Amino acid sequence: MSCPALPEGFDATDPDLLQDRVPFPEFARLRQTAPVWWCPQRRGVTGFDDDGYWVVTRHADVKYVSTHPELFSSTTNTAIIRFNEHIQREQIDAQRLIMLNMDPPEHTRVRQIVQRGFTPRAIRGLEDALRDRARKIVAQALAASGDGSFDFVTQVACELPLQAIAELIGVPQEDRLRIFDWSNKMIAYDDPEYAITEEVGSNAAMELIGYAMNLSAARKECPAKDIVTQLVAAEGQGNLGSDEFGFFVLLLAVAGNETTRNAISHGMHAFLTHPEQWELYKATRPATAAEEIVRWATPVVSFQRTATRDTEIGGRKIRAGDRVGLFYSSANHDPEVFTDPDRFDITRDPNPHLGFGGGGPHFCLGKSLAIMEIDLIFNALADSLPDLRLAGPEPRRLRAAWLNGIKELRVSHG
């Protein structure tokens, strides 16, 4: 099915496009005219030896694919929808060791172990420490702002997710900037400003994995009362090998750091461009705000699955081996599900957004932690920087194929 209203050569994974904007108008046209649409691509341009992929734009269809792992595999081509065209196939296949790119039953085994660290009790146990950290982060940004302006991304948004990961797995806080640097290098190879090659990104991943493996080995040698010990040295309960723990920390560095950082950055921008919502938040602190921030931001624009056999989505025939793109940014603006979806509304309830995935085995394990972090940082901002406002031009966006990233957001106060 063609979609003539789209611009010539439209591809929602084009890094040049996503550096400029998320293509919401095009997603709306696709939902109306071709909700499951074949996007042709030059063979090899995304790192895959095929001629394109299916664009799935409706909320219901994204949920369907997400909840049927027997039909749609995360392992075959990984969940990452676009790599650099110079990547080698063996580099793609190596990423199958990351939980994000596993299928049941292996995914089930690893997730059952890892979720020990994400129980409600474990997350609640972090709350007081993270509340204190959130307040200190905002106070430090205020103290360092000098002329009253600062970059919200580096001074505020990136800090709490990094510190939360460090708190969660026992990484010394002084090492958090190393994790920040490694994770940036892993996901920023499409952005020329960083001048980061695929090789640099791969090396950063290996350094992070090595760091985590050393941490795992230390806990096996000398157990402590922390999540690392629970995951790698739990006698008789199954545990992660050192390499599995290394890949888990790599996933945390991206899934738990980059995504929450971008949700906070987009959330601040949304508040400051919708000042009535900022005033409402400061006055009432609604419990629904964090979920709406995630819906609005949708930090992961898309992931992919690969059809395991001939099937259908939304009446379209999908062949075995076809790649299927799940566009969460589109699903989260589907008017069939959300009233006035293009409105930022922190009281929206219910809010069945897919910002943490479409359900199924890969639903985000760290959702509760992310929501807590967002709540804590915006409460701290409302308490200490209530007069925050935009300073300078629009946010500078990350050039990336599947992340809705912000590199810089200048704000001021006073």
Phi, psi and chi 1 to 4 in degrees:
 res  aa     phi    psi   chi1   chi2   chi3   chi4
   1 MET       -  127.5 -178.0 -175.8  -63.6      -
   2 SER   -86.7  162.6   63.7      -      -      -
   3 CYS  -134.9   83.0 -169.2      -      -      -
   4 PRO   -64.2  -16.3   21.7  -32.8      -      -
   5 ALA   -76.5   -9.9      -      -      -      -
   6 LEU   -80.5  150.2  -67.3  177.2      -      -
   7 PRO   -62.2  150.9  -18.4   29.5      -      -
   8 GLU   -57.8  130.1 -177.6   70.1   26.3      -
   9 GLY    75.3   15.3      -      -      -      -
  10 PHE   -58.6  131.9  172.4   76.6      -      -
  11 ASP  -147.4  114.5 -177.3  -12.5      -      -
  12 ALA   -71.4   -2.4      -      -      -      -
  13 THR  -104.8    8.1   68.9      -      -      -
  14 ASP   -69.7  117.2 -179.0   -8.6      -      -
  15 PRO   -59.5  -32.1  -21.5   32.4      -      -
  16 ASP   -64.8  -36.7  -72.9  -29.8      -      -
  17 LEU   -66.5  -49.3  172.1   62.0      -      -
  18 LEU   -72.1  -19.3  -70.4  178.1      -      -
  19 GLN   -67.8  -28.5 -176.5  178.3   28.2      -
  20 ASP   -90.2  -41.8 -178.2   53.1      -      -
  21 ARG  -172.9  161.9   63.2 -171.5  176.7   90.9
  22 VAL   -86.5  130.0  177.1      -      -      -
  23 PRO   -79.4   66.2   30.2  -36.2      -      -
  24 PHE   -62.7  -40.6  -69.7  116.4      -      -
  25 PRO   -60.6  -41.3  -23.7   34.7      -      -
  26 GLU   -67.0  -39.0  -70.1   85.9  -10.8      -
  27 PHE   -61.4  -40.7  -75.1  150.3      -      -
  28 ALA   -62.3  -41.8      -      -      -      -
  29 ARG   -64.2  -40.7  -68.6  172.5 -153.9  152.8
  30 LEU   -64.5  -44.3  -76.0  169.1      -      -
  31 ARG   -58.1  -34.6  -73.0 -166.3  -56.4  -91.9
  32 GLN   -81.4  -37.1  -66.5  166.5    1.8      -
  33 THR  -112.1  -30.6   62.3      -      -      -
  34 ALA  -153.9   72.1      -      -      -      -
  35 PRO   -63.1  -22.9   18.5  -30.8      -      -
  36 VAL  -122.6  104.8 -178.8      -      -      -
  37 TRP  -125.3  135.8  174.6   70.9      -      -
  38 TRP   -81.2  121.9  178.4 -104.0      -      -
  39 CYS  -104.1  109.4  177.8      -      -      -
  40 PRO   -73.3  144.8   27.1  -32.8      -      -
  41 GLN  -137.9  152.2  -69.2  176.4  -34.7      -
  42 ARG   -65.3  132.0  175.4  170.7   56.7   81.6
  43 ARG   -54.5  126.4 -175.7  171.5  -70.7  -90.1
  44 GLY    88.8   -8.8      -      -      -      -
  45 VAL   -66.0  -25.3   71.2      -      -      -
  46 THR  -104.5    5.6   61.6      -      -      -
  47 GLY    94.1   -4.6      -      -      -      -
  48 PHE  -110.4  142.6  -60.2  105.5      -      -
  49 ASP   -87.6   66.9 -173.4   25.2      -      -
  50 ASP  -149.8 -177.9   57.3   28.5      -      -
  51 ASP  -107.3   13.0  -61.6  -47.7      -      -
  52 GLY   146.5 -163.8      -      -      -      -
  53 TYR  -156.3  164.9   67.3   99.7      -      -
  54 TRP   -89.5  133.6  -66.9   97.7      -      -
  55 VAL   -98.1  115.2  177.1      -      -      -
  56 VAL  -106.5  118.9  178.7      -      -      -
  57 THR  -115.3  -20.4   56.4      -      -      -
  58 ARG   -87.1  146.0  -69.6 -170.0  -55.4 -160.4
  59 HIS   -53.9  -49.6 -171.0  -78.7      -      -
  60 ALA   -62.8  -39.3      -      -      -      -
  61 ASP   -72.5  -37.9  -67.2  -27.4      -      -
  62 VAL   -62.3  -41.4  170.8      -      -      -
  63 LYS   -64.5  -40.6  -75.9 -164.3   69.4  173.2
  64 TYR   -60.4  -49.3  175.6   78.8      -      -
  65 VAL   -62.8  -41.5  174.4      -      -      -
  66 SER   -63.9  -31.3  -59.5      -      -      -
  67 THR   -98.9   10.0   52.7      -      -      -
  68 HIS  -127.7   69.3  -72.4   80.8      -      -
  69 PRO   -65.4  -19.7   24.6  -34.9      -      -
  70 GLU   -71.1  -22.0   74.7  -76.4    0.5      -
  71 LEU   -99.2  -26.9  -66.3  175.9      -      -
  72 PHE  -132.6  109.1  -57.0  100.1      -      -
  73 SER   -89.1  140.7  168.7      -      -      -
  74 SER   -91.0  -18.5  -63.1      -      -      -
  75 THR   -83.9  -39.3  -64.1      -      -      -
  76 THR   -52.4  -52.3  -55.1      -      -      -
  77 ASN  -122.5   13.4  -75.1  -54.3      -      -
  78 THR    69.0  172.2   78.3      -      -      -
  79 ALA   -86.2  -10.0      -      -      -      -
  80 ILE   -79.6  122.9  -57.1  -57.8      -      -
  81 ILE   -81.8  -19.3 -162.9  166.0      -      -
  82 ARG  -153.4  125.2 -176.3  171.4 -175.8  144.3
  83 PHE  -107.1  174.2  -67.0   99.1      -      -
  84 ASN   -65.0  141.7 -174.3  -69.1      -      -
  85 GLU   -65.5  -14.0   64.9  179.6  -50.8      -
  86 HIS   -90.3   -2.1  -57.3  -62.3      -      -
  87 ILE   -66.7  145.5 -164.7  170.8      -      -
  88 GLN   -90.7  149.8  -60.5  -61.0  -53.5      -
  89 ARG   -59.0  -36.4 -179.3   68.0 -151.8 -163.0
  90 GLU   -64.6  -27.6   55.0  -93.2   26.9      -
  91 GLN   -70.5  -36.1  -67.2  174.4  -76.4      -
  92 ILE   -65.9  -48.3  -64.1  175.7      -      -
  93 ASP   -61.8  -31.6  -69.3  -17.4      -      -
  94 ALA   -63.3  -23.5      -      -      -      -
  95 GLN   -77.2   -3.6  -60.1 -162.2   28.9      -
  96 ARG   -65.9  -14.3  -67.5  171.5  174.8  171.0
  97 LEU   -77.3   -9.9  -64.9  168.8      -      -
  98 ILE   -86.5  136.7  -58.6  171.3      -      -
  99 MET   -55.6  -35.2 -170.9  169.3   66.9      -
 100 LEU   -55.7  -29.4  176.3   70.7      -      -
 101 ASN  -106.9   22.0  -58.9  -38.0      -      -
 102 MET  -104.6  154.4  -67.2  177.5  179.0      -
 103 ASP  -110.1  158.4  -70.1  -29.3      -      -
 104 PRO   -60.4  148.9  -22.0   33.2      -      -
 105 PRO   -87.6  -11.8   31.3  -35.5      -      -
 106 GLU   -63.3  -40.6 -177.8   63.4    6.4      -
 107 HIS   -61.0  -41.6  175.0  -88.8      -      -
 108 THR   -60.0  -45.1  -53.3      -      -      -
 109 ARG   -60.5  -48.9  179.9 -170.0   70.8   82.4
 110 VAL   -67.5  -41.6  174.0      -      -      -
 111 ARG   -64.9  -38.4 -173.5  176.8  174.6  106.2
 112 GLN   -61.2  -32.5  -75.5  176.7  -18.4      -
 113 ILE   -75.4  -49.4  -62.0  170.4      -      -
 114 VAL   -64.8  -34.2  167.6      -      -      -
 115 GLN   -67.9   -7.7   65.9 -172.3    9.6      -
 116 ARG   -58.0  -31.7  -63.6  172.3 -167.3  158.8
 117 GLY   -83.7   -3.9      -      -      -      -
 118 PHE  -122.3   23.8  -67.9   89.3      -      -
 119 THR   -66.6  156.2   63.4      -      -      -
 120 PRO   -52.8  -38.5  -28.2   36.0      -      -
 121 ARG   -65.2  -42.2 -179.2  179.4  178.7 -178.1
 122 ALA   -63.7  -41.8      -      -      -      -
 123 ILE   -68.2  -43.7  -60.1  -54.6      -      -
 124 ARG   -59.2  -32.9  -75.0 -164.1  -57.0  -89.4
 125 GLY   -66.0  -18.2      -      -      -      -
 126 LEU   -90.9  -14.4  -63.8  173.0      -      -
 127 GLU   -60.1  -48.1 -174.1  169.2    2.3      -
 128 ASP   -62.6  -43.3  -71.8  -16.3      -      -
 129 ALA   -64.6  -40.9      -      -      -      -
 130 LEU   -73.2  -31.2  -67.0 -177.5      -      -
 131 ARG   -63.5  -43.2  179.5 -179.7  -67.6  106.7
 132 ASP   -64.4  -40.8 -176.6   57.0      -      -
 133 ARG   -65.3  -40.8  -67.8 -170.9 -175.3  -78.7
 134 ALA   -60.5  -43.5      -      -      -      -
 135 ARG   -64.7  -39.9  -69.6  169.6  176.3  165.3
 136 LYS   -67.4  -38.8  -72.5  179.4  178.6  176.4
 137 ILE   -60.1  -46.1  -71.9  165.3      -      -
 138 VAL   -66.9  -41.0  173.2      -      -      -
 139 ALA   -62.7  -40.5      -      -      -      -
 140 GLN   -67.7  -38.7  -72.3  166.6   -2.8      -
 141 ALA   -63.2  -41.8      -      -      -      -
 142 LEU   -63.0  -44.5 -179.9   60.9      -      -
 143 ALA   -68.2  -32.6      -      -      -      -
 144 ALA   -89.6   -1.9      -      -      -      -
 145 SER   -73.9  -18.1   59.8      -      -      -
 146 GLY    61.5  -97.2      -      -      -      -
 147 ASP   -76.7    4.5   62.5   -2.6      -      -
 148 GLY    98.3   -2.2      -      -      -      -
 149 SER  -121.2  152.1   69.5      -      -      -
 150 PHE  -160.9  167.6   59.7   92.7      -      -
 151 ASP   -87.5  113.4  173.6   27.0      -      -
 152 PHE   -63.1  -33.8 -177.4   83.6      -      -
 153 VAL   -64.0  -53.9  176.0      -      -      -
 154 THR   -78.7  -32.2   54.5      -      -      -
 155 GLN   -84.0  -27.0  -64.6  -66.6  106.4      -
 156 VAL  -127.1  -60.1  176.1      -      -      -
 157 ALA   -61.5  -37.5      -      -      -      -
 158 CYS   -79.7  -19.6   79.5      -      -      -
 159 GLU   -74.4  -49.2  -86.0  -65.3  -31.7      -
 160 LEU   -65.6  -43.3 -168.9   59.1      -      -
 161 PRO   -57.8  -40.7  -26.5   35.7      -      -
 162 LEU   -64.2  -45.0  -75.7  170.2      -      -
 163 GLN   -68.5  -32.2  -66.0 -170.0   27.3      -
 164 ALA   -66.3  -43.3      -      -      -      -
 165 ILE   -61.8  -45.0  -69.9  170.9      -      -
 166 ALA   -60.7  -41.8      -      -      -      -
 167 GLU   -65.3  -41.7 -167.0   79.2   33.3      -
 168 LEU   -65.0  -45.8 -177.9   68.8      -      -
 169 ILE  -109.1    7.0   62.5  174.9      -      -
 170 GLY    81.0   21.2      -      -      -      -
 171 VAL   -74.5  130.6  171.3      -      -      -
 172 PRO   -55.2  136.7  -24.0   33.9      -      -
 173 GLN   -58.4  -29.2  -71.7  -65.6  -28.7      -
 174 GLU   -68.9  -14.1   58.8  -92.6   24.1      -
 175 ASP   -92.7   -1.1  -74.3  -14.2      -      -
 176 ARG   -64.0  -32.7   69.9 -176.0 -172.2  -84.5
 177 LEU   -68.7  -27.0  -68.2 -179.1      -      -
 178 ARG   -66.9  -41.6  -63.4  171.8   70.7 -172.3
 179 ILE   -63.7  -41.4  -66.2  176.7      -      -
 180 PHE   -58.3  -46.3  176.4   71.6      -      -
 181 ASP   -65.8  -45.7 -178.2   59.0      -      -
 182 TRP   -62.3  -45.4  -74.3  -33.1      -      -
 183 SER   -66.8  -38.0   63.3      -      -      -
 184 ASN   -59.4  -44.2  -89.9  -10.5      -      -
 185 LYS   -67.0  -32.2  -72.4  176.1  178.7  176.3
 186 MET   -69.6  -32.8  -74.8 -173.0  -69.8      -
 187 ILE  -108.3   -7.2   60.7   94.0      -      -
 188 ALA  -103.0   17.5      -      -      -      -
 189 TYR   -68.3  -15.3   55.7   80.3      -      -
 190 ASP   -86.4   -7.2  -86.3  -36.1      -      -
 191 ASP  -102.7  113.0 -165.1  -44.1      -      -
 192 PRO   -65.1  -21.9   22.0  -32.6      -      -
 193 GLU   -59.9  -33.5  178.9  178.9  -24.0      -
 194 TYR   -84.9  -12.7  -66.9  118.2      -      -
 195 ALA    48.7   44.3      -      -      -      -
 196 ILE  -105.9  124.9  -69.3  170.7      -      -
 197 THR   -89.9  167.6   64.6      -      -      -
 198 GLU   -56.8  -37.0 -161.8   80.9   52.3      -
 199 GLU   -65.9  -42.0 -178.5 -179.5    6.8      -
 200 VAL   -62.9  -42.4  170.6      -      -      -
 201 GLY   -62.0  -42.6      -      -      -      -
 202 SER   -64.4  -41.3  -63.8      -      -      -
 203 ASN   -63.7  -38.6  -70.5  -19.8      -      -
 204 ALA   -63.7  -41.2      -      -      -      -
 205 ALA   -61.3  -42.8      -      -      -      -
 206 MET   -67.5  -35.8  -66.1  -50.0  -61.9      -
 207 GLU   -65.4  -42.3  -71.6 -177.3   58.8      -
 208 LEU   -65.4  -43.7  176.4   56.2      -      -
 209 ILE   -61.3  -43.5  -69.2  168.4      -      -
 210 GLY   -61.4  -42.1      -      -      -      -
 211 TYR   -59.2  -46.2  177.3   90.0      -      -
 212 ALA   -66.9  -38.4      -      -      -      -
 213 MET   -64.0  -37.9  -70.5  175.2   69.8      -
 214 ASN   -65.2  -38.8  -72.3  -24.6      -      -
 215 LEU   -63.9  -41.8 -178.2   62.3      -      -
 216 SER   -61.8  -46.6  168.6      -      -      -
 217 ALA   -61.4  -37.7      -      -      -      -
 218 ALA   -64.8  -38.4      -      -      -      -
 219 ARG   -72.7  -33.5  -71.0  -61.6 -172.6  -87.6
 220 LYS   -65.5  -35.9  -74.4 -176.8  176.2 -179.6
 221 GLU   -74.7  -38.1 -177.1   70.9   24.1      -
 222 CYS  -140.5   86.6 -175.3      -      -      -
 223 PRO   -58.9  149.1  -23.2   34.4      -      -
 224 ALA  -133.9  174.2      -      -      -      -
 225 LYS   -89.4   71.5  -67.7 -177.8  178.0 -179.7
 226 ASP  -147.3  173.1   60.4   18.6      -      -
 227 ILE   -66.5  -32.0 -175.3  177.3      -      -
 228 VAL   -60.2  -45.5 -178.4      -      -      -
 229 THR   -61.7  -41.0  -59.2      -      -      -
 230 GLN   -60.4  -36.4  -68.5 -179.0   46.2      -
 231 LEU   -85.5  -31.3  -61.8 -176.0      -      -
 232 VAL  -112.8  -13.0  -56.4      -      -      -
 233 ALA  -133.7   30.6      -      -      -      -
 234 ALA   -86.2   95.9      -      -      -      -
 235 GLU   -62.4  131.4  -62.2 -105.3  -17.2      -
 236 GLY    75.1   -0.7      -      -      -      -
 237 GLN  -112.9    4.1  -59.2  177.2   37.9      -
 238 GLY    81.1  142.9      -      -      -      -
 239 ASN  -151.4  169.9   53.4   64.2      -      -
 240 LEU   -86.5  138.0  -62.4 -179.1      -      -
 241 GLY   -68.3  164.8      -      -      -      -
 242 SER   -58.9  -39.1  -66.9      -      -      -
 243 ASP   -68.9  -38.6   56.3  -19.5      -      -
 244 GLU   -64.1  -39.6  -70.1  177.8  -41.6      -
 245 PHE   -65.1  -38.6 -179.5   73.5      -      -
 246 GLY   -59.1  -44.8      -      -      -      -
 247 PHE   -70.7  -29.6  -79.4  102.9      -      -
 248 PHE   -64.7  -43.6  166.5   64.0      -      -
 249 VAL   -66.1  -36.5  173.3      -      -      -
 250 LEU   -59.4  -43.9 -175.5  148.8      -      -
 251 LEU   -63.0  -42.4  178.1   61.6      -      -
 252 LEU   -59.7  -39.1  -88.6 -176.4      -      -
 253 ALA   -63.3  -30.4      -      -      -      -
 254 VAL   -96.7  -55.1  176.2      -      -      -
 255 ALA   -67.8  -34.3      -      -      -      -
 256 GLY   -97.1  -14.6      -      -      -      -
 257 ASN  -107.3  -63.3  170.6   26.7      -      -
 258 GLU   -59.2  -44.3  -62.8  -74.5  -16.2      -
 259 THR   -68.5  -44.8   55.0      -      -      -
 260 THR   -68.6  -37.7  -51.6      -      -      -
 261 ARG   -57.5  -45.5  176.3 -149.0  -48.4 -179.5
 262 ASN   -71.0  -33.4  -76.6  -47.3      -      -
 263 ALA   -61.9  -43.3      -      -      -      -
 264 ILE   -65.3  -42.8  -67.8  169.1      -      -
 265 SER   -63.8  -48.3  -62.0      -      -      -
 266 HIS   -64.6  -35.9  -79.1  -70.9      -      -
 267 GLY   -63.4  -41.8      -      -      -      -
 268 MET   -64.7  -42.8 -167.9   74.4  -99.0      -
 269 HIS   -62.3  -40.2 -174.9 -107.4      -      -
 270 ALA   -63.7  -43.3      -      -      -      -
 271 PHE   -61.0  -43.3  -86.7  128.6      -      -
 272 LEU   -78.2  -16.4  -60.7 -176.1      -      -
 273 THR   -99.5   -3.5   53.5      -      -      -
 274 HIS  -130.4   70.2  -60.1   77.6      -      -
 275 PRO   -58.7  -26.5   16.8  -29.5      -      -
 276 GLU   -65.8  -30.4   78.6  -71.1  -10.2      -
 277 GLN   -74.0  -34.6  -66.8  -67.3  -56.2      -
 278 TRP   -65.8  -42.2 -174.5 -133.8      -      -
 279 GLU   -63.6  -41.6  -67.1  -56.3  -43.9      -
 280 LEU   -63.3  -41.8  176.9   62.7      -      -
 281 TYR   -64.0  -47.4 -179.1   82.2      -      -
 282 LYS   -59.6  -33.7  -71.1 -174.2  -69.5 -175.6
 283 ALA   -82.0  -33.7      -      -      -      -
 284 THR  -122.8  -19.1   63.7      -      -      -
 285 ARG    46.2   56.5  -45.4  -66.3  172.3   93.5
 286 PRO   -63.6  141.7   24.2  -34.3      -      -
 287 ALA   -67.2  -15.9      -      -      -      -
 288 THR   -83.5   -7.8   50.1      -      -      -
 289 ALA   -64.0  -44.8      -      -      -      -
 290 ALA   -61.9  -40.6      -      -      -      -
 291 GLU   -64.1  -39.1  -64.1  -81.0    7.2      -
 292 GLU   -69.2  -34.7  177.1   67.1   -8.6      -
 293 ILE   -61.5  -43.0  -73.0  168.7      -      -
 294 VAL   -66.2  -43.4  173.0      -      -      -
 295 ARG   -58.9  -47.2 -176.8 -165.5   75.0   88.8
 296 TRP   -64.1  -43.2 -174.8  -99.3      -      -
 297 ALA   -77.3  -42.6      -      -      -      -
 298 THR    36.0   73.6  -47.0      -      -      -
 299 PRO   -58.1  -33.9  -25.6   35.9      -      -
 300 VAL   -96.8  108.1  174.8      -      -      -
 301 VAL   -64.0  -42.5  175.7      -      -      -
 302 SER  -159.0  149.0   59.6      -      -      -
 303 PHE  -123.9  177.9  -82.2  144.4      -      -
 304 GLN  -133.5  162.0   71.6  172.4    1.9      -
 305 ARG  -131.3  166.9  -57.3  -71.1 -173.1  -95.5
 306 THR  -124.3  129.3  -58.0      -      -      -
 307 ALA   -63.6  131.4      -      -      -      -
 308 THR   -86.9  -19.5   59.6      -      -      -
 309 ARG  -157.8  169.1   58.3  179.4 -178.0  -95.7
 310 ASP   -59.2  133.0  -68.3   -6.7      -      -
 311 THR  -156.2 -167.7 -173.8      -      -      -
 312 GLU  -136.7  148.0  -72.3 -169.4    2.7      -
 313 ILE  -134.1  123.6  -50.2  171.3      -      -
 314 GLY    53.9   35.1      -      -      -      -
 315 GLY    83.2   -1.5      -      -      -      -
 316 ARG   -97.9  137.2  -62.2  -72.2  -75.7  161.7
 317 LYS   -80.0  124.4  -65.7 -174.2 -177.7  -58.4
 318 ILE  -111.7  129.4  -49.3  -63.0      -      -
 319 ARG   -89.6  150.2  -62.7  171.8  -57.1  171.7
 320 ALA   -54.5  132.5      -      -      -      -
 321 GLY    94.0  -12.3      -      -      -      -
 322 ASP   -70.0  139.9  -76.7   -5.2      -      -
 323 ARG   -84.2  142.0  -70.1 -173.4  -61.1  118.1
 324 VAL  -126.8  116.4  176.2      -      -      -
 325 GLY   -89.6  126.0      -      -      -      -
 326 LEU   -98.6  106.7  -53.4  179.1      -      -
 327 PHE   -97.3   91.4  -76.6   84.6      -      -
 328 TYR   -63.3  -34.4  -52.2  110.9      -      -
 329 SER   -61.3  -37.1  -68.0      -      -      -
 330 SER   -72.5  -47.1  176.1      -      -      -
 331 ALA   -57.5  -35.2      -      -      -      -
 332 ASN   -77.9   -0.9  -77.1  -15.4      -      -
 333 HIS  -122.9   22.9  -75.5 -104.3      -      -
 334 ASP   -77.9  115.6 -171.3  -20.5      -      -
 335 PRO   -67.6  -13.5   23.7  -32.5      -      -
 336 GLU   -70.7  -16.6  -67.3  -65.2  -43.5      -
 337 VAL  -116.4  -37.4  177.3      -      -      -
 338 PHE  -115.2  126.3  -57.4   98.4      -      -
 339 THR   -70.5  128.9  -58.2      -      -      -
 340 ASP    48.6   62.0 -160.7    0.9      -      -
 341 PRO   -65.5  -20.1   24.7  -34.9      -      -
 342 ASP   -88.8    9.9  -62.9  -30.6      -      -
 343 ARG  -103.3  131.5  179.7  167.5   56.5   93.7
 344 PHE   -82.7  112.7  179.1   58.4      -      -
 345 ASP  -136.8  103.3  175.9    9.8      -      -
 346 ILE   -74.0   -4.1   60.4  170.7      -      -
 347 THR  -101.6    8.3   64.4      -      -      -
 348 ARG   -58.2  125.2 -171.7 -177.7  -63.2  -83.8
 349 ASP  -162.5  122.0 -173.5   28.3      -      -
 350 PRO   -74.6  167.6   29.5  -36.0      -      -
 351 ASN  -142.4   76.7 -167.5  -13.1      -      -
 352 PRO   -81.7   51.6   33.0  -36.2      -      -
 353 HIS   -70.9  164.7   66.3   82.7      -      -
 354 LEU  -111.8   28.0  -54.4 -175.7      -      -
 355 GLY   -66.8  -18.3      -      -      -      -
 356 PHE  -107.1   18.8  -67.2  107.6      -      -
 357 GLY   105.1  169.9      -      -      -      -
 358 GLY   -94.9   23.5      -      -      -      -
 359 GLY    88.1 -169.2      -      -      -      -
 360 GLY    77.5 -168.7      -      -      -      -
 361 PRO   -64.8  -22.1   21.4  -32.3      -      -
 362 HIS  -100.6   14.1  -73.8  -78.2      -      -
 363 PHE   -57.3  138.3 -173.5   75.3      -      -
 364 CYS   -56.2  120.1  179.7      -      -      -
 365 LEU   -67.2  -30.8 -166.8   61.6      -      -
 366 GLY   -97.1   21.6      -      -      -      -
 367 LYS   -55.9  -48.7  173.7 -174.2  174.2  178.4
 368 SER   -61.1  -39.0  -64.2      -      -      -
 369 LEU   -66.4  -42.9  179.2   59.0      -      -
 370 ALA   -62.6  -44.7      -      -      -      -
 371 ILE   -61.9  -41.3  -69.0  -63.3      -      -
 372 MET   -61.2  -46.1  177.1 -168.9  -68.5      -
 373 GLU   -59.9  -44.4  -69.1  175.2   47.3      -
 374 ILE   -62.9  -46.5  -66.1  167.2      -      -
 375 ASP   -58.5  -46.7  -84.7  -26.2      -      -
 376 LEU   -65.9  -42.5  -67.6  175.6      -      -
 377 ILE   -71.0  -37.7 -159.7   67.9      -      -
 378 PHE   -75.2  -30.1  -79.9  105.3      -      -
 379 ASN   -63.8  -41.9  -92.0  -76.6      -      -
 380 ALA   -65.6  -39.6      -      -      -      -
 381 LEU   -65.2  -43.8  -74.0  160.7      -      -
 382 ALA   -64.1  -32.6      -      -      -      -
 383 ASP   -74.3  -41.9  -71.7  -18.8      -      -
 384 SER  -106.8  -22.5  -61.9      -      -      -
 385 LEU  -131.6   56.5  -77.0  171.7      -      -
 386 PRO   -66.5  -21.5   26.7  -35.4      -      -
 387 ASP   -98.1   19.9   60.5  -15.9      -      -
 388 LEU   -58.2  142.1 -152.7   60.7      -      -
 389 ARG  -149.0  163.5   59.0 -173.6 -179.6  -85.7
 390 LEU   -69.2  145.2  -67.8  174.7      -      -
 391 ALA  -134.1  118.5      -      -      -      -
 392 GLY    92.2 -162.0      -      -      -      -
 393 PRO   -75.5 -175.4   28.5  -34.8      -      -
 394 GLU   -60.0  159.1  -76.1  -69.1  -64.6      -
 395 PRO   -56.4  146.2  -18.9   28.7      -      -
 396 ARG   -87.0  122.8  -69.5 -160.1  -53.4  119.3
 397 ARG   -94.4  152.1  -66.2  177.1   54.5   82.9
 398 LEU   -76.4  138.0  179.4   69.9      -      -
 399 ARG   -84.5  108.3 -174.8 -179.7 -174.4  -86.6
 400 ALA  -152.7  160.4      -      -      -      -
 401 ALA   -92.8  -19.8      -      -      -      -
 402 TRP  -143.6    0.6   51.5  -84.0      -      -
 403 LEU  -108.0  139.3  -83.2  172.4      -      -
 404 ASN   -95.7   82.2 -174.8   18.8      -      -
 405 GLY  -106.5  146.7      -      -      -      -
 406 ILE  -117.4  126.7  -66.9 -179.8      -      -
 407 LYS   -89.4  -33.7  -65.1 -171.3  -67.6 -172.4
 408 GLU  -151.1  135.3 -177.2 -179.0   29.1      -
 409 LEU  -139.4  103.1  174.6   65.0      -      -
 410 ARG   -80.3  128.8  -60.0  -61.9  -55.8 -179.2
 411 VAL  -131.6  163.0  -63.8      -      -      -
 412 SER  -143.3  170.4   61.9      -      -      -
 413 HIS  -152.4  170.4   62.9   91.3      -      -
 414 GLY    83.7      -      -      -      -      -
